[in-house]
Amino acid sequence: MGLFKKSTKKKLADAAEAISAQVSDAVAVVEEAATEAIAAAKEVIAEHNADEAAAEEAVVVEVTDEEPAAEAEVPAAEEAPAEVQKSAEPEEEPAVECAADECAECAECAACVAADSLSMLRVIDHPLVQHKLTIMRDIKTGAKDFRQLLDEIAMLVGYEVTRDLPLCDVEIETPLMKMTGKAIAGKKLAIVPILRAGLGMVDGLLRLVPAAKVGHIGLYRDPQTHAPVDYYCKLPDDIQNRLVVITDPMLATGGSAIEAIRMLKEKGCTDIRMMCLVAAPEGVAELYKAHPDVPVFTAALDEKLNERAYIVPGLGDAGDRLFGTY
């Protein structure tokens, strides 16, 4: 049994040695064939490159030997008259400019005033405000609903009017721990409606700022001249120390708002904001010319004024619709 195993192992070793020798021979043959193939390929590439170089040299020689063709003389174009050249250039549309020498000091330039006045205008385009305003514009909306919607919009627009009120830190204690919170600091508020339509916006603001004081300015628009006529003024004694919000649903010609602001400034007020429901571009521009420091907050900037100085599309006479006197 032991002799058989030894004999078998010897046979396997001899076979493995023979296979190894055959593999080595095969590898040598393959390497030699690969070397020859690579050398042949290099010779073919070298011949091809030599042929291309010879062809390019022949083309260069042929082109060089040819005589250059005479250049055709192109007659110089006659210079067009200066007027014709100028007309050929596209004309730029003239920009809207102020006719005055100093735009910043011009009080009559409509282009300047209209552009600058928009920087002081805040149109509140919140979906709820726009939805409620559409209902108010509808001729079918009665006095009750008109009054309620005006009150609601006044509260919503009031959020924007009071957005930048200054804050201060206050220490408080919650049921769980002490903390530092925020509270309104600085000037207190005063609400000044322009009678009579401005009254419809007071309650909405008072729900936001219950501690605000309320003054009243009575103005009406002369039906012939459209100029404001004042007939009443009652203001808080400390009005000059307060942030004043004037309320009037319609900013049409701007006359009433301009006069009300003038009266407040005479009392020493320096921080005044105008809050309305619908404004006309003409009124915004006029107010800016008279009081460029007063921002205007409105739910809509309508198209224009008509021949009767009513805002269009507008919503009619706000006072009449508010109190049912139309």
Buried (B, 14 or more C-beta within 10 A) or exposed (E): EEEEEEEEEEEEEEEEEEEEEEEEEEEEEEEEEEEEEEEEEEEEEEEEEEEEEEEEEEEEEEEEEEEEEEEEEEEEEEEEEEEEEEEEEEEEEEEEEBEEEEEEEBEEBBBBBBEBBBEBBBBBEBEEBEEBBEEBBEEEBEBEBBBBBBBBBBBBBBEBBBEEEEEEEEEEEEEEEEEEEEEBEEBBBBBBBBBBBBBBBBBBBBEBBEEBBBBBBBBBBEEEEBEBEBEEBEBBEEBBBBBBBBBBBBBBBBBBBBBBBEBBBEBEBEBBBBBBBBBBBBBBBBBBBBBEEBBBBBBBBBEEBEEEBBBEEBBBBBBBBBBEEE
